[in-house]
Amino acid sequence: MNIDTTFWFFDRIKEDNLCLLYNGDFSDEITNKLIELSEYNITNNIETLSKMKKKASFLMAECFQNIVRHGESIDGKANASANEGFFLTKNWQDTYYITSGNLIENNKIEDLERQLKKVNSLDRDELKILYRKVLENDMISDKGGAGLGLIEMARKSGQKLEYVFNDYDDKFALFYNQIVLKSNFEEKSSKEDNLFEINEAINYHKEMIAKDILVIHKGDFSQDAIFPVLKIIEENLQKEKKDAVSKKKIFHILVELLQNISKHCHMEGNKKEGIFLIGRSDNYFTINTGNLIKNKDVKGLEKQLNYISNLNGKELKELYLSKLRERNIPNNEGAGIGLIDIARRLISPLNYSIQKLDDEKSFLSFNVIA
């Protein structure tokens, strides 16, 4: 994942109130934090959907259950593992999209597609009857449900389920499912007004796999909003075969970068808009962030960043200690003590990019390897 990846995603989701993508392990802790983060954004940033929070949370939980319960793993383990499970949630205007993806065995596609077609052929009352029928007849599969989750997704959303089966190899396929939740429950989706097709979500997943990206979050970066993101990364770090010092350093850099967005980004309305990506390789984590800045601040920021980038480890440490002694760090401009602290902990120079968007603002990207 290079620095250009940040703007590639930002440019495609910049009109979203929020967009969260996750590609990796789906433990209970992680799924709870994904729901918590989405609930925060719905409650605080999406007025038209705030009354739908419980329904959105329920549908997300159903998607996670589908990934964990029915997802397959190449190595034969019970649950989907890294690069085999995918989740996306995004809000655009008054519509909320929830997309999930998981591996399934090719020999199970025919039965699953039959269930999906059946569910999509029924109206709300018919779905209710089918749900009761499945429960009363105890039609439970060896993995805990004979389409009950699919029925509930269609019932709660009031929309047809979108789905795609993509070839993976001679044994597995990737099953993608998308739920569309509108603030007006009675309003049905159509291809004309559904501006986010499931294939676009699939393209995002492919890009995440190609770039080894674990999580992407675009939205509000106030303190309360970024806490669940930190917990998701912390949970994934626990699984890494790294020593405690390395994990602590990675987490510290991550916190500083997210706080940098929260403190210094250009506010759009009453929100601190930004984007955050984290990827991993065999030995390192790559952390990318991006946020809007005012054009009038660009020259001063570039000067300070170039100065920091040209310092060696000893010089960075001295500058950091000097800033600590000053106790007078600006809160709303420039490269403050946080970025100095990041630069002195990196294994490579601090990498940044500034891209002008219009006469008022530019897009600032950071790319660090920890």
VENWOQUI-V450450 format. One record per residue. N is the residue number from 1. PHI is phi in whole degrees, 0 to 359 (none if undefined). PSI is psi as a letter, one per 20 degrees, with the letter a starting at -180 (NA if undefined). D_CENTER is the distance of its C-alpha to the mean C-alpha in whole Angstrom. Layout:
BEGIN
n:N phi:PHI psi:PSI d_center:D_CENTER
n:N phi:PHI psi:PSI d_center:D_CENTER
END
This chain:
BEGIN
n:1 phi:none psi:o d_center:15
n:2 phi:257 psi:a d_center:18
n:3 phi:292 psi:h d_center:18
n:4 phi:292 psi:h d_center:18
n:5 phi:300 psi:h d_center:14
n:6 phi:300 psi:g d_center:13
n:7 phi:287 psi:h d_center:15
n:8 phi:303 psi:g d_center:15
n:9 phi:285 psi:g d_center:11
n:10 phi:302 psi:g d_center:12
n:11 phi:297 psi:h d_center:15
n:12 phi:273 psi:h d_center:14
n:13 phi:238 psi:j d_center:12
n:14 phi:296 psi:h d_center:14
n:15 phi:276 psi:i d_center:15
n:16 phi:286 psi:q d_center:13
n:17 phi:293 psi:h d_center:13
n:18 phi:205 psi:q d_center:9
n:19 phi:208 psi:p d_center:6
n:20 phi:231 psi:p d_center:3
n:21 phi:235 psi:p d_center:3
n:22 phi:223 psi:p d_center:5
n:23 phi:223 psi:n d_center:8
n:24 phi:170 psi:b d_center:11
n:25 phi:288 psi:q d_center:13
n:26 phi:239 psi:m d_center:13
n:27 phi:277 psi:r d_center:15
n:28 phi:300 psi:h d_center:16
n:29 phi:297 psi:g d_center:15
n:30 phi:292 psi:g d_center:12
n:31 phi:296 psi:h d_center:12
n:32 phi:298 psi:g d_center:14
n:33 phi:288 psi:h d_center:11
n:34 phi:298 psi:g d_center:8
n:35 phi:294 psi:g d_center:11
n:36 phi:300 psi:g d_center:12
n:37 phi:295 psi:g d_center:10
n:38 phi:295 psi:g d_center:10
n:39 phi:297 psi:g d_center:13
n:40 phi:300 psi:g d_center:14
n:41 phi:295 psi:h d_center:12
n:42 phi:295 psi:g d_center:15
n:43 phi:294 psi:g d_center:18
n:44 phi:262 psi:i d_center:18
n:45 phi:233 psi:i d_center:17
n:46 phi:235 psi:n d_center:17
n:47 phi:300 psi:g d_center:21
n:48 phi:290 psi:i d_center:22
n:49 phi:251 psi:i d_center:19
n:50 phi:301 psi:h d_center:20
n:51 phi:289 psi:i d_center:22
n:52 phi:261 psi:j d_center:20
n:53 phi:302 psi:g d_center:18
n:54 phi:298 psi:g d_center:20
n:55 phi:293 psi:g d_center:20
n:56 phi:297 psi:g d_center:16
n:57 phi:296 psi:g d_center:15
n:58 phi:299 psi:g d_center:18
n:59 phi:292 psi:h d_center:16
n:60 phi:297 psi:g d_center:13
n:61 phi:298 psi:h d_center:15
n:62 phi:297 psi:g d_center:17
n:63 phi:296 psi:g d_center:15
n:64 phi:296 psi:g d_center:14
n:65 phi:299 psi:h d_center:18
n:66 phi:296 psi:g d_center:18
n:67 phi:294 psi:g d_center:16
n:68 phi:288 psi:g d_center:18
n:69 phi:281 psi:g d_center:21
n:70 phi:252 psi:i d_center:22
n:71 phi:291 psi:q d_center:19
n:72 phi:253 psi:q d_center:22
n:73 phi:237 psi:q d_center:22
n:74 phi:300 psi:h d_center:24
n:75 phi:276 psi:j d_center:25
n:76 phi:90 psi:j d_center:26
n:77 phi:290 psi:r d_center:24
n:78 phi:292 psi:h d_center:24
n:79 phi:245 psi:q d_center:20
n:80 phi:296 psi:q d_center:17
n:81 phi:243 psi:a d_center:16
n:82 phi:306 psi:p d_center:14
n:83 phi:69 psi:j d_center:14
n:84 phi:247 psi:i d_center:15
n:85 phi:234 psi:p d_center:13
n:86 phi:221 psi:q d_center:10
n:87 phi:217 psi:p d_center:8
n:88 phi:222 psi:p d_center:6
n:89 phi:223 psi:p d_center:7
n:90 phi:209 psi:q d_center:9
n:91 phi:235 psi:p d_center:12
n:92 phi:227 psi:o d_center:15
n:93 phi:54 psi:c d_center:18
n:94 phi:258 psi:j d_center:19
n:95 phi:240 psi:p d_center:17
n:96 phi:241 psi:p d_center:14
n:97 phi:248 psi:p d_center:13
n:98 phi:231 psi:o d_center:11
n:99 phi:238 psi:p d_center:11
n:100 phi:229 psi:q d_center:12
n:101 phi:215 psi:p d_center:14
n:102 phi:205 psi:q d_center:16
n:103 phi:285 psi:p d_center:19
n:104 phi:225 psi:q d_center:22
n:105 phi:287 psi:q d_center:26
n:106 phi:301 psi:h d_center:28
n:107 phi:285 psi:i d_center:31
n:108 phi:258 psi:i d_center:28
n:109 phi:296 psi:g d_center:27
n:110 phi:301 psi:g d_center:30
n:111 phi:292 psi:g d_center:30
n:112 phi:294 psi:g d_center:27
n:113 phi:294 psi:h d_center:27
n:114 phi:298 psi:g d_center:31
n:115 phi:297 psi:g d_center:29
n:116 phi:297 psi:g d_center:26
n:117 phi:296 psi:h d_center:29
n:118 phi:297 psi:g d_center:31
n:119 phi:299 psi:g d_center:28
n:120 phi:288 psi:i d_center:28
n:121 phi:273 psi:i d_center:32
n:122 phi:256 psi:q d_center:32
n:123 phi:272 psi:a d_center:32
n:124 phi:299 psi:g d_center:31
n:125 phi:295 psi:g d_center:34
n:126 phi:293 psi:h d_center:35
n:127 phi:296 psi:h d_center:31
n:128 phi:296 psi:g d_center:32
n:129 phi:296 psi:g d_center:36
n:130 phi:295 psi:g d_center:34
n:131 phi:301 psi:g d_center:32
n:132 phi:296 psi:h d_center:35
n:133 phi:296 psi:g d_center:36
n:134 phi:298 psi:g d_center:34
n:135 phi:294 psi:g d_center:34
n:136 phi:294 psi:h d_center:38
n:137 phi:268 psi:j d_center:39
n:138 phi:54 psi:l d_center:36
n:139 phi:277 psi:m d_center:35
n:140 phi:251 psi:p d_center:32
n:141 phi:278 psi:r d_center:31
n:142 phi:290 psi:i d_center:31
n:143 phi:249 psi:j d_center:27
n:144 phi:94 psi:k d_center:28
n:145 phi:164 psi:p d_center:28
n:146 phi:254 psi:m d_center:29
n:147 phi:82 psi:j d_center:27
n:148 phi:300 psi:g d_center:27
n:149 phi:298 psi:g d_center:23
n:150 phi:296 psi:g d_center:23
n:151 phi:298 psi:g d_center:26
n:152 phi:293 psi:h d_center:24
n:153 phi:301 psi:g d_center:21
n:154 phi:291 psi:h d_center:24
n:155 phi:295 psi:g d_center:26
n:156 phi:290 psi:h d_center:23
n:157 phi:277 psi:h d_center:21
n:158 phi:72 psi:j d_center:25
n:159 phi:232 psi:r d_center:23
n:160 phi:289 psi:q d_center:24
n:161 phi:278 psi:p d_center:21
n:162 phi:267 psi:q d_center:20
n:163 phi:207 psi:q d_center:20
n:164 phi:214 psi:p d_center:21
n:165 phi:250 psi:p d_center:22
n:166 phi:250 psi:p d_center:21
n:167 phi:299 psi:p d_center:24
n:168 phi:241 psi:g d_center:23
n:169 phi:205 psi:a d_center:26
n:170 phi:287 psi:i d_center:30
n:171 phi:246 psi:h d_center:28
n:172 phi:240 psi:q d_center:25
n:173 phi:228 psi:q d_center:23
n:174 phi:262 psi:p d_center:19
n:175 phi:260 psi:o d_center:19
n:176 phi:249 psi:p d_center:16
n:177 phi:227 psi:p d_center:17
n:178 phi:234 psi:p d_center:15
n:179 phi:251 psi:p d_center:16
n:180 phi:248 psi:p d_center:17
n:181 phi:243 psi:o d_center:18
n:182 phi:254 psi:q d_center:20
n:183 phi:297 psi:h d_center:22
n:184 phi:263 psi:o d_center:25
n:185 phi:302 psi:h d_center:25
n:186 phi:282 psi:i d_center:29
n:187 phi:276 psi:o d_center:27
n:188 phi:277 psi:q d_center:26
n:189 phi:280 psi:q d_center:24
n:190 phi:221 psi:r d_center:26
n:191 phi:295 psi:h d_center:25
n:192 phi:287 psi:h d_center:26
n:193 phi:259 psi:i d_center:24
n:194 phi:272 psi:n d_center:21
n:195 phi:275 psi:i d_center:19
n:196 phi:240 psi:n d_center:16
n:197 phi:281 psi:q d_center:17
n:198 phi:299 psi:h d_center:16
n:199 phi:294 psi:h d_center:17
n:200 phi:291 psi:g d_center:15
n:201 phi:298 psi:g d_center:12
n:202 phi:297 psi:h d_center:14
n:203 phi:297 psi:h d_center:14
n:204 phi:298 psi:g d_center:11
n:205 phi:297 psi:g d_center:11
n:206 phi:300 psi:g d_center:14
n:207 phi:294 psi:h d_center:13
n:208 phi:295 psi:g d_center:10
n:209 phi:295 psi:g d_center:13
n:210 phi:298 psi:h d_center:16
n:211 phi:259 psi:j d_center:14
n:212 phi:56 psi:l d_center:14
n:213 phi:265 psi:p d_center:10
n:214 phi:270 psi:g d_center:8
n:215 phi:213 psi:q d_center:5
n:216 phi:227 psi:p d_center:4
n:217 phi:224 psi:p d_center:4
n:218 phi:241 psi:p d_center:7
n:219 phi:165 psi:b d_center:10
n:220 phi:282 psi:p d_center:13
n:221 phi:246 psi:k d_center:13
n:222 phi:289 psi:r d_center:16
n:223 phi:304 psi:g d_center:17
n:224 phi:295 psi:h d_center:16
n:225 phi:286 psi:h d_center:13
n:226 phi:274 psi:i d_center:12
n:227 phi:300 psi:g d_center:14
n:228 phi:299 psi:h d_center:11
n:229 phi:298 psi:g d_center:9
n:230 phi:299 psi:h d_center:12
n:231 phi:292 psi:h d_center:13
n:232 phi:297 psi:g d_center:10
n:233 phi:293 psi:g d_center:11
n:234 phi:300 psi:g d_center:15
n:235 phi:297 psi:g d_center:15
n:236 phi:290 psi:h d_center:14
n:237 phi:296 psi:h d_center:16
n:238 phi:298 psi:h d_center:19
n:239 phi:274 psi:i d_center:19
n:240 phi:283 psi:q d_center:20
n:241 phi:273 psi:m d_center:23
n:242 phi:237 psi:q d_center:24
n:243 phi:287 psi:r d_center:26
n:244 phi:299 psi:h d_center:26
n:245 phi:294 psi:g d_center:26
n:246 phi:296 psi:g d_center:24
n:247 phi:298 psi:g d_center:21
n:248 phi:295 psi:h d_center:22
n:249 phi:295 psi:g d_center:22
n:250 phi:300 psi:g d_center:19
n:251 phi:294 psi:h d_center:18
n:252 phi:297 psi:g d_center:20
n:253 phi:298 psi:g d_center:19
n:254 phi:301 psi:g d_center:15
n:255 phi:299 psi:g d_center:17
n:256 phi:297 psi:g d_center:19
n:257 phi:294 psi:g d_center:17
n:258 phi:293 psi:h d_center:14
n:259 phi:292 psi:h d_center:18
n:260 phi:298 psi:g d_center:19
n:261 phi:297 psi:g d_center:17
n:262 phi:300 psi:h d_center:17
n:263 phi:274 psi:h d_center:21
n:264 phi:244 psi:i d_center:22
n:265 phi:286 psi:q d_center:20
n:266 phi:287 psi:p d_center:21
n:267 phi:281 psi:p d_center:21
n:268 phi:252 psi:o d_center:20
n:269 phi:71 psi:c d_center:22
n:270 phi:249 psi:j d_center:22
n:271 phi:243 psi:q d_center:18
n:272 phi:262 psi:n d_center:17
n:273 phi:282 psi:p d_center:14
n:274 phi:197 psi:r d_center:12
n:275 phi:223 psi:q d_center:10
n:276 phi:223 psi:p d_center:9
n:277 phi:227 psi:q d_center:8
n:278 phi:227 psi:p d_center:10
n:279 phi:235 psi:r d_center:12
n:280 phi:218 psi:q d_center:15
n:281 phi:236 psi:a d_center:18
n:282 phi:297 psi:h d_center:21
n:283 phi:240 psi:i d_center:22
n:284 phi:224 psi:r d_center:20
n:285 phi:253 psi:q d_center:16
n:286 phi:249 psi:p d_center:15
n:287 phi:241 psi:p d_center:14
n:288 phi:243 psi:p d_center:13
n:289 phi:226 psi:q d_center:13
n:290 phi:210 psi:q d_center:14
n:291 phi:202 psi:r d_center:16
n:292 phi:278 psi:q d_center:19
n:293 phi:227 psi:q d_center:22
n:294 phi:283 psi:q d_center:26
n:295 phi:300 psi:h d_center:28
n:296 phi:293 psi:i d_center:31
n:297 phi:265 psi:i d_center:29
n:298 phi:296 psi:g d_center:28
n:299 phi:299 psi:g d_center:32
n:300 phi:296 psi:h d_center:32
n:301 phi:293 psi:g d_center:28
n:302 phi:299 psi:g d_center:29
n:303 phi:299 psi:g d_center:32
n:304 phi:290 psi:h d_center:31
n:305 phi:293 psi:g d_center:28
n:306 phi:296 psi:h d_center:31
n:307 phi:297 psi:g d_center:33
n:308 phi:298 psi:g d_center:30
n:309 phi:295 psi:h d_center:29
n:310 phi:269 psi:j d_center:33
n:311 phi:271 psi:q d_center:34
n:312 phi:274 psi:r d_center:34
n:313 phi:301 psi:g d_center:33
n:314 phi:295 psi:g d_center:36
n:315 phi:294 psi:h d_center:36
n:316 phi:296 psi:g d_center:33
n:317 phi:296 psi:g d_center:34
n:318 phi:295 psi:g d_center:37
n:319 phi:295 psi:g d_center:35
n:320 phi:299 psi:g d_center:32
n:321 phi:294 psi:h d_center:35
n:322 phi:296 psi:g d_center:37
n:323 phi:296 psi:h d_center:34
n:324 phi:297 psi:g d_center:34
n:325 phi:291 psi:h d_center:38
n:326 phi:295 psi:h d_center:38
n:327 phi:56 psi:k d_center:36
n:328 phi:217 psi:m d_center:35
n:329 phi:271 psi:p d_center:32
n:330 phi:300 psi:q d_center:31
n:331 phi:263 psi:i d_center:28
n:332 phi:228 psi:j d_center:27
n:333 phi:200 psi:q d_center:28
n:334 phi:74 psi:r d_center:28
n:335 phi:266 psi:o d_center:27
n:336 phi:274 psi:a d_center:27
n:337 phi:296 psi:h d_center:28
n:338 phi:298 psi:g d_center:24
n:339 phi:290 psi:h d_center:24
n:340 phi:297 psi:g d_center:27
n:341 phi:296 psi:h d_center:26
n:342 phi:298 psi:g d_center:23
n:343 phi:302 psi:h d_center:26
n:344 phi:282 psi:i d_center:28
n:345 phi:259 psi:i d_center:26
n:346 phi:277 psi:q d_center:24
n:347 phi:271 psi:i d_center:26
n:348 phi:218 psi:r d_center:26
n:349 phi:301 psi:q d_center:27
n:350 phi:295 psi:p d_center:24
n:351 phi:255 psi:p d_center:23
n:352 phi:220 psi:r d_center:22
n:353 phi:214 psi:q d_center:22
n:354 phi:235 psi:p d_center:23
n:355 phi:240 psi:o d_center:23
n:356 phi:289 psi:p d_center:25
n:357 phi:257 psi:g d_center:24
n:358 phi:202 psi:a d_center:27
n:359 phi:290 psi:i d_center:30
n:360 phi:256 psi:h d_center:28
n:361 phi:221 psi:r d_center:25
n:362 phi:229 psi:r d_center:23
n:363 phi:248 psi:o d_center:20
n:364 phi:259 psi:p d_center:20
n:365 phi:241 psi:q d_center:17
n:366 phi:239 psi:q d_center:18
n:367 phi:226 psi:o d_center:17
n:368 phi:232 psi:q d_center:19
n:369 phi:245 psi:p d_center:20
n:370 phi:238 psi:NA d_center:20
END
